[in-house]
Amino acid sequence: MASSVLQSEQPLRYDHRRDLLWLLLRPWQLIGRLLVLLLHFAGLAVRLVTQGNSTDHAVQRRLAQAVLKTLTQLGPCFIKVGQALSTRPDLIPSAWLDELTKLQDQLPAFPLDTARDIVETELGQPVGKLFRTFPPDPVAAASLGQVYKAQLDNGLRVAVKVQRPGLEAVIRRDLVLLRLLAMVFGPALPLNLGDGLAAIVDEFGSKLFEEIDYDAEAHHARRFARQFRDNPTVAAPAVIGSHSSRRVLTTVWLEGPKLRDPDELRRHGLDPTALIRTGVTAGLEQLLEHGFFHADPHPGNLIALPGRTGDKGHLGYVDFGMMDEISQDDRLIITDSIIHLINKDYESLTDDFIRLGFLRPDVDRQRIVPALQEVLAMKLANAVSDFNFKQVTDRFSELMYDYPFRVPARFALIIRALVSQEGVALRLDPGFRIVGVAYPYVARRLLSADTAELRDKLLDVLFDQEGRLRLERLESLLRVARSEGGERQDVLPLASSGLRLLFTADGRMLRQRLLQTLVRDDRLQTQDLVGLLHLLQRHFGAADMARGLAQSLWKRLNPLAV
């Protein structure tokens, strides 16, 4: 019975024109809520107009606290607005960012009877038939819904997420009014806008509608699980389709402590640093390999699971309402930008920002390149493991407000994911540096060159425009690849991958470029050849090189070799 209803429902979609007409047909809702919003925003608007341009950090912090209080009082939609603003350093001053990141996505729980009514209406059966046990109190109550730890008839423990009553109508109403207010008052606000404020509201509305559609979240959870099905260190709870709908989502309960307290993790016999390493590498894999990522990896959405694989702990992800995708082109440009950071090539990094949309093509490069160098060169002067992403984003937030930087809408959730990830890491281990894992990950992935796109990138990095081998860049990549979190890593697999590439069809262009650089003007360039051999020996050692070469030759001669 429930399934036929679900199949007839169309996916939730944000449409500001349709929703405006919907609200105009309900003038009692429009007028009443508009008066409430104007009442709350009137005093805040006066303060923004009179103090918004102040350079006094204390004044800006008090303004941010006032914004935080107002948004919290206005309910779910505006709580999400505050969270979205906390990822937009191009829109608001840096003093506001720290305050808005404190915005808690939680509200008082709604009554059990209401929750049971929603479950029964959505699933078409009494709660007593659907579950062996259904507790009186939720384990968590957020702005969009609340979660119960229940039990199925077969004894399986499950998490049942129930959406707040009337949420869809509340979200539609508030988005319409928010967009109208943005169009009317946006030009007067002290914001550094790259896009029109109404367009930013539209992007926010589209993501919020996706987040309140639990059918979409179930699809996200299944897709995320498929991405990591061959990775024992990352888990996602299975969706119980028979007990799920658009407003009720039931998944297998993942048992374990949240990634909030390192002492609690240790009491469970778990290593916080190993779990952090899993979270960071899994996040990079989502962004740079799969292109589909969890945009809200805060401590409450990460479960520490028993077990360990190598130097990584086992980690479970929950809550797949806030997910996003990144295109293949953007993933390759981001890889480029990390390589340019490794090589401290700030002119090319400026080009990357232009290609990604953070800067306009006609930007004054003579202003931007020194600004980037000022922000990043100091941070990268020491070991990569000393790099602190949060400090750099704080400085970038000031840079974005003073220079013509902007955050493209498609990157807002990526920034949120990165900031959340490092926040978790620093909470569990204040000495952990996310870039100390990110740089080696990208360097090893590039040197492995296991896709056609990465092989092209590797050629661009290793050879200049005249076709000469840039040994200093290869040296830099190998140095970074060897080090992760201050520890030296085994690079023999990297040597084997590189040598195997030389002896396969995929490495044809690499072989040609090497021959061209080593044989120029009908002469063997012995200096380049000696330099290359010395570099490889320094990083891999003669024995490792011989072993890797033997393995590669054997695999080349015997395709059945494993």
VOGU-3710 file (C-alpha; in Angstrom, 3 decimals, decimal comma):
1> massvlqseq> 0,000/0,000/0,000  2,742/2,435/0,973  4,840/1,537/-2,066  2,101/2,544/-4,533  1,807/5,919/-2,837  5,545/6,431/-2,945  5,754/5,594/-6,623  3,141/8,222/-7,449  5,042/10,973/-5,666  7,295/13,159/-7,760
11> plrydhrrdl> 10,766/14,039/-6,420  10,868/17,244/-4,396  12,088/20,152/-6,497  12,741/23,795/-5,698  10,994/26,201/-8,084  10,832/29,797/-6,870  8,137/30,836/-9,393  5,830/27,946/-8,528  6,436/28,436/-4,801  5,749/32,181/-5,035
21> lwlllrpwql> 2,383/31,441/-6,665  1,700/28,805/-3,991  2,306/31,352/-1,216  0,319/34,135/-2,916  -2,677/31,813/-2,842  -2,230/31,626/0,956  -2,094/35,312/1,944  -2,673/34,562/5,630  0,615/32,625/5,704  2,484/35,192/3,624
31> igrllvlllh> 1,457/38,244/5,676  1,812/36,632/9,084  5,272/35,197/8,451  6,461/38,349/6,655  5,567/40,440/9,706  7,497/38,032/11,941  10,570/38,235/9,685  10,427/42,022/9,441  10,094/42,290/13,201  13,168/40,125/13,761
41> faglavrlvt> 15,233/41,713/11,007  14,329/45,373/11,624  16,714/45,942/14,524  19,341/43,694/12,956  19,150/45,633/9,676  19,747/48,949/11,456  22,856/47,532/13,104  24,121/46,105/9,797  23,669/49,401/7,965  25,287/51,498/10,708
51> qgnstdhavq> 28,036/49,100/11,817  28,474/46,677/8,921  31,463/48,545/7,472  33,252/48,849/10,796  36,855/47,606/10,853  36,657/46,941/14,604  36,867/43,156/15,075  34,881/43,312/18,335  32,025/45,183/16,620  31,931/42,602/13,833
61> rrlaqavlkt> 31,900/39,751/16,354  28,925/41,267/18,206  27,127/41,706/14,883  27,760/38,047/14,093  26,382/37,024/17,495  23,225/39,047/16,802  22,839/37,363/13,409  23,354/33,958/15,050  20,635/34,590/17,634  18,160/35,879/15,049
71> ltqlgpcfik> 18,629/32,945/12,682  18,216/30,421/15,497  14,942/32,027/16,589  13,524/31,928/13,055  13,645/28,140/12,741  14,876/25,382/10,403  15,235/27,268/7,116  17,179/30,115/8,680  19,369/27,811/10,753  20,390/26,258/7,437
81> vgqalstrpd> 20,955/29,750/6,017  23,418/30,465/8,814  25,230/27,197/8,218  25,449/27,972/4,503  26,818/31,459/5,190  29,533/29,963/7,390  31,033/28,442/4,207  30,982/31,708/2,212  34,051/33,806/3,124  33,424/35,849/-0,031
91> lipsawldel> 30,043/37,019/1,292  30,733/37,854/4,922  33,640/39,171/7,003  35,987/36,700/8,687  34,802/37,811/12,143  31,357/36,439/11,314  32,614/33,045/10,156  33,809/31,872/13,561  30,468/32,774/15,169  28,298/31,206/12,466
101> tklqdqlpaf> 30,201/27,918/12,668  28,840/27,683/16,230  25,274/27,529/14,898  23,795/24,299/16,229  21,502/22,325/13,946  19,183/21,241/16,731  15,753/22,172/18,038  13,518/20,772/20,804  12,117/17,327/19,945  8,541/17,094/18,719
111> pldtardive> 6,196/14,699/20,605  6,377/10,920/20,272  2,704/10,706/19,218  3,424/13,044/16,314  6,429/10,983/15,254  4,421/7,740/15,397  1,603/9,300/13,352  4,091/10,357/10,648  5,651/6,883/10,543  2,261/5,166/10,268
121> telgqpvgkl> 0,981/7,589/7,616  4,135/7,242/5,532  4,599/3,470/5,836  0,947/2,439/5,937  1,131/0,197/9,009  0,984/0,636/12,805  4,332/1,246/14,489  3,772/-1,908/16,574  3,728/-4,048/13,416  6,681/-2,285/11,821
131> frtfppdpva> 9,021/-2,423/14,828  9,530/-4,756/17,769  10,534/-1,738/19,863  10,210/1,995/19,202  11,596/4,151/22,056  9,722/7,103/23,575  12,614/9,536/23,131  14,812/10,305/20,106  18,584/9,989/20,307  18,945/13,241/18,323
141> aaslgqvyka> 16,642/16,121/17,351  17,806/18,433/14,568  16,158/21,257/12,642  14,810/18,996/9,897  14,004/15,791/11,766  14,818/13,503/14,676  16,293/10,030/15,001  15,084/7,049/17,060  17,029/3,879/17,847  14,441/1,175/17,182
151> qldnglrvav> 14,452/-2,583/16,607  12,928/-4,658/13,821  11,071/-7,941/14,390  14,192/-9,879/13,384  16,155/-8,172/16,176  18,120/-5,819/13,938  18,841/-2,436/15,536  17,943/0,437/13,214  18,061/4,232/13,073  14,663/5,707/12,170
161> kvqrpgleav> 14,796/9,323/11,003  11,409/11,063/11,095  10,922/14,436/9,428  9,472/17,347/11,390  5,721/17,774/10,798  4,789/20,328/8,136  8,459/20,907/7,271  8,026/21,062/3,491  5,443/23,852/3,704  7,573/25,782/6,215
171> irrdlvllrl> 10,638/25,510/3,954  8,663/26,585/0,845  7,173/29,576/2,640  10,458/30,775/4,127  12,426/30,350/0,899  9,914/32,478/-1,005  10,118/35,227/1,608  13,897/34,923/1,897  14,248/35,380/-1,845  11,964/38,420/-1,832
181> lamvfgpalp> 13,934/39,971/1,027  17,198/39,225/-0,786  15,982/41,009/-3,913  14,747/44,051/-1,986  17,435/44,488/0,657  20,401/42,658/-0,870  21,954/45,737/-2,541  22,093/47,539/0,839  23,842/44,724/2,708  27,624/44,937/3,288
191> lnlgdglaai> 28,273/41,747/1,323  30,960/41,000/-1,235  28,749/39,422/-3,914  30,083/37,490/-6,864  26,596/36,419/-7,960  23,209/38,002/-7,389  21,908/37,278/-3,894  18,666/35,858/-5,331  20,708/33,350/-7,376  22,543/32,298/-4,217
201> vdefgsklfe> 19,183/31,774/-2,456  18,078/29,630/-5,410  21,172/27,424/-5,111  20,602/27,132/-1,371  16,924/26,284/-1,904  17,718/23,521/-4,380  20,095/21,850/-1,936  17,704/22,253/0,995  14,835/20,606/-0,917  17,128/17,719/-1,750
211> eidydaeahh> 18,035/17,411/1,927  14,403/17,079/3,074  13,647/14,369/0,498  14,498/11,126/2,302  14,016/9,128/-0,918  16,956/11,126/-2,308  18,925/10,543/0,888  18,359/6,785/0,636  19,691/6,887/-2,923  22,731/8,849/-1,725
221> arrfarqfrd> 23,428/6,347/1,046  23,336/3,418/-1,374  25,573/5,213/-3,875  28,076/6,142/-1,167  28,182/2,520/0,031  28,874/1,321/-3,525  31,796/3,741/-3,821  33,503/2,172/-0,825  32,375/-1,431/-1,185  35,993/-2,550/-1,743
231> nptvaapavi> 37,394/-0,378/1,060  37,247/-2,106/4,473  38,014/1,128/6,343  34,825/2,985/5,302  31,230/1,886/5,948  27,754/3,270/5,305  24,579/1,887/6,931  22,321/-0,198/4,715  18,934/1,344/3,918  15,851/-0,672/4,970
241> gshssrrvlt> 13,686/0,099/1,931  10,528/-1,526/3,325  10,624/0,909/6,274  11,538/4,073/4,370  9,688/6,774/2,446  10,072/10,435/1,560  9,615/11,527/5,194  10,836/8,443/7,081  14,256/6,863/6,582  15,292/3,623/8,280
251> tvwlegpklr> 18,885/2,393/8,149  20,945/-0,187/9,999  22,242/1,211/13,293  26,032/1,628/13,323  27,239/0,891/16,849  30,213/2,869/18,063  31,297/6,184/19,598  31,032/9,420/17,622  34,252/11,211/16,669  33,863/13,804/19,421
261> dpdelrrhgl> 36,158/12,846/22,299  39,618/11,260/21,858  39,580/9,913/25,408  36,291/8,107/24,771  37,744/6,580/21,614  40,770/5,335/23,533  38,506/3,827/26,193  36,975/1,754/23,384  40,444/0,626/22,322  40,459/2,851/19,226
271> dptalirtgv> 43,271/5,045/17,880  42,040/8,624/17,149  44,883/9,360/14,714  44,182/6,187/12,698  40,523/7,229/12,442  41,492/10,744/11,347  43,742/9,313/8,662  40,818/7,256/7,354  38,514/10,273/7,345  40,978/12,479/5,467
281> tagleqlleh> 41,900/9,892/2,827  38,230/8,897/2,392  37,339/12,572/1,943  40,047/13,025/-0,688  38,925/9,873/-2,471  35,347/11,192/-2,546  36,426/14,548/-3,969  39,188/13,594/-6,371  38,319/10,064/-7,503  34,571/9,513/-7,236
291> gffhadphpg> 33,348/13,106/-7,513  30,474/12,383/-5,104  31,085/13,474/-1,535  29,612/13,780/1,945  29,343/17,538/2,524  28,690/17,443/6,270  31,336/15,207/7,924  30,976/16,723/11,411  31,642/14,597/14,544  27,994/13,574/14,938
301> nlialpgrtg> 27,945/12,050/11,454  31,100/9,964/11,872  31,049/6,686/13,829  34,216/4,961/15,063  33,924/1,260/14,275  36,034/-1,602/15,650  38,926/-2,891/13,589  41,955/-1,523/11,805  43,509/-1,973/8,359  47,172/-0,996/8,211
311> dkghlgyvdf> 47,580/2,502/9,643  43,880/3,334/9,198  40,950/2,855/11,545  37,443/1,821/10,494  34,969/4,666/10,072  31,214/4,771/9,476  29,389/7,673/7,800  25,755/8,520/8,556  23,278/11,214/7,428  23,472/11,491/3,654
321> gmmdeisqdd> 21,083/14,408/3,251  23,811/16,888/2,387  25,743/15,368/-0,519  27,143/16,957/-3,648  28,974/16,141/-6,861  32,034/17,661/-8,473  32,720/17,417/-12,195  35,673/15,572/-13,707  37,050/18,880/-15,049  36,926/20,491/-11,603
331> rliitdsiih> 38,558/17,435/-10,018  41,470/17,639/-12,447  41,881/21,376/-11,904  41,894/20,861/-8,124  44,583/18,211/-8,607  46,483/20,756/-10,693  46,168/23,365/-7,954  47,539/21,017/-5,295  50,485/20,169/-7,560  51,093/23,877/-8,108
341> linkdyeslt> 51,043/24,380/-4,341  53,588/21,594/-3,929  55,792/23,326/-6,513  55,013/26,835/-5,143  53,943/27,916/-8,624  51,651/30,819/-7,698  51,168/32,097/-11,256  49,777/28,722/-12,343  47,727/28,627/-9,130  46,168/31,944/-10,149
351> ddfirlgflr> 45,233/30,336/-13,473  43,637/27,465/-11,548  41,511/29,907/-9,527  40,381/31,553/-12,763  39,495/28,187/-14,354  37,523/27,182/-11,262  35,630/30,489/-11,171  37,112/31,925/-7,971  38,535/34,808/-10,031  37,291/36,571/-13,143
361> pdvdrqrivp> 39,350/36,036/-16,318  40,107/39,776/-16,524  41,479/39,964/-12,964  44,620/42,011/-12,361  47,141/39,185/-12,022  49,845/41,564/-10,773  47,718/42,118/-7,652  46,601/38,521/-7,124  49,848/36,566/-7,545  51,689/38,450/-4,735
371> alqevlamkl> 48,603/38,154/-2,512  48,509/34,374/-2,986  52,222/34,144/-2,354  51,849/36,188/0,833  49,116/33,903/2,166  50,592/30,570/1,143  54,382/30,937/0,954  54,720/31,545/4,690  52,499/28,554/5,469  54,457/26,313/3,120
381> anavsdfnfk> 57,898/27,524/4,138  58,267/24,733/6,652  57,368/21,056/6,365  54,061/20,225/4,722  53,008/18,558/7,971  53,060/22,000/9,676  50,442/23,395/7,283  47,138/24,241/8,996  44,185/24,401/6,608  41,994/26,350/9,054
391> qvtdrfselm> 44,602/29,099/9,460  44,894/29,425/5,708  41,122/29,545/5,189  40,893/32,215/7,887  43,472/34,288/6,031  41,765/33,547/2,722  38,465/34,801/4,107  40,111/38,183/4,611  41,708/37,980/1,179  38,361/37,153/-0,444
401> ydypfrvpar> 36,746/40,123/1,217  39,526/42,540/0,176  40,251/41,181/-3,305  37,979/40,151/-6,206  37,733/36,540/-5,015  34,369/34,821/-4,831  33,226/31,302/-4,026  31,319/29,704/-6,931  28,092/28,210/-5,627  29,226/24,702/-6,578
411> faliiralvs> 32,232/25,009/-4,242  30,416/26,137/-1,089  29,780/22,559/0,069  33,321/21,476/-0,806  34,663/24,192/1,495  32,199/23,117/4,175  33,362/19,502/3,878  37,053/20,439/4,103  36,589/22,762/7,073  34,430/20,172/8,868
421> qegvalrldp> 36,985/17,434/8,162  39,873/19,384/9,615  37,702/20,464/12,549  37,168/16,791/13,408  40,878/16,093/12,983  41,981/18,930/15,271  39,373/18,016/17,887  40,824/14,503/18,152  44,483/15,386/17,627  45,480/19,096/17,853
431> gfrivgvayp> 48,801/18,293/16,191  47,252/16,672/13,130  47,669/18,468/9,801  45,200/17,569/7,070  47,522/18,763/4,304  50,204/16,463/5,655  47,988/13,614/4,408  46,450/15,405/1,402  49,731/16,332/-0,297  51,213/12,800/-0,201
441> yvarrllsad> 47,876/11,358/-1,343  47,808/13,586/-4,439  51,530/13,103/-5,132  51,273/9,307/-4,950  48,127/9,281/-7,061  49,783/11,444/-9,717  52,966/9,354/-9,762  50,905/6,156/-10,038  49,155/7,670/-13,111  46,439/5,016/-13,205
451> taelrdklld> 44,083/6,982/-15,492  44,598/8,650/-18,874  43,855/12,074/-17,332  46,466/11,600/-14,604  49,029/10,393/-17,127  48,511/13,628/-19,059  48,909/15,602/-15,827  52,102/13,719/-14,985  53,600/14,584/-18,380  52,690/18,264/-17,900
461> vlfdqegrlr> 54,377/18,286/-14,507  57,532/16,392/-15,454  58,363/18,056/-18,788  58,668/21,729/-19,709  57,431/23,289/-22,954  60,706/22,417/-24,699  60,313/18,775/-23,687  63,051/18,793/-21,044  62,682/16,718/-17,912  62,125/18,863/-14,820
471> lerlesllrv> 64,039/16,843/-12,258  63,315/19,355/-9,495  59,572/18,737/-9,884  59,981/14,969/-9,828  62,159/15,379/-6,746  59,469/17,509/-5,066  56,713/15,002/-5,832  58,765/12,061/-4,561  59,733/13,918/-1,388  56,110/14,696/-0,640
481> arseggerqd> 54,955/11,180/-1,566  57,409/9,664/0,917  56,098/11,663/3,860  52,664/11,476/5,479  51,891/13,140/8,791  55,613/13,454/9,482  56,260/9,722/8,922  58,182/8,157/6,039  56,080/5,910/3,860  56,979/2,821/1,849
491> vlplassglr> 57,372/3,948/-1,762  58,267/0,602/-3,304  54,691/0,186/-4,636  55,149/3,592/-6,258  58,392/2,488/-7,887  56,724/-0,666/-9,160  53,802/1,345/-10,564  56,144/3,756/-12,323  58,306/1,019/-13,819  55,238/-0,967/-14,854
501> llftadgrml> 53,920/2,141/-16,617  57,150/2,384/-18,623  56,713/-1,140/-19,982  52,997/-0,992/-20,915  51,020/0,561/-23,740  49,713/3,206/-21,335  53,245/4,543/-20,898  53,955/5,084/-24,590  53,913/8,886/-24,347  56,031/8,829/-21,183
511> rqrllqtlvr> 58,642/6,637/-22,916  58,686/8,946/-25,934  59,103/12,066/-23,814  61,894/10,455/-21,782  63,754/9,436/-24,921  63,321/12,917/-26,394  64,698/14,597/-23,292  67,606/12,164/-22,894  68,539/12,198/-26,579  68,663/15,741/-27,954
521> ddrlqtqdlv> 70,579/17,104/-30,936  71,567/13,509/-31,838  73,480/13,230/-28,579  72,808/11,351/-25,355  72,301/13,895/-22,555  74,372/12,057/-19,974  73,931/14,822/-17,402  70,140/14,420/-17,438  70,430/10,624/-17,388  72,850/10,656/-14,454
531> gllhllqrhf> 70,683/13,149/-12,592  67,597/10,980/-13,083  69,384/7,821/-11,917  70,793/9,563/-8,838  67,350/10,945/-7,976  65,729/7,508/-8,227  68,498/5,890/-6,207  68,143/8,512/-3,436  64,446/7,828/-3,068  64,195/4,116/-3,787
541> gaadmargla> 67,649/2,645/-3,267  69,429/0,330/-5,679  67,888/-2,847/-4,243  64,342/-1,470/-4,370  64,852/-0,258/-7,946  66,171/-3,669/-9,044  63,296/-5,485/-7,322  60,706/-3,124/-8,817  62,242/-3,461/-12,268  62,227/-7,268/-12,021
551> qslwkrlnpl> 58,567/-7,290/-10,929  57,586/-4,944/-13,752  59,436/-6,959/-16,372  57,871/-10,191/-15,129  54,373/-8,695/-15,271  55,104/-7,328/-18,719  56,346/-10,698/-20,016  53,672/-12,732/-18,188  50,235/-11,030/-18,271  48,812/-13,762/-16,028
561> av> 51,209/-12,895/-13,218  49,486/-11,424/-10,162
//
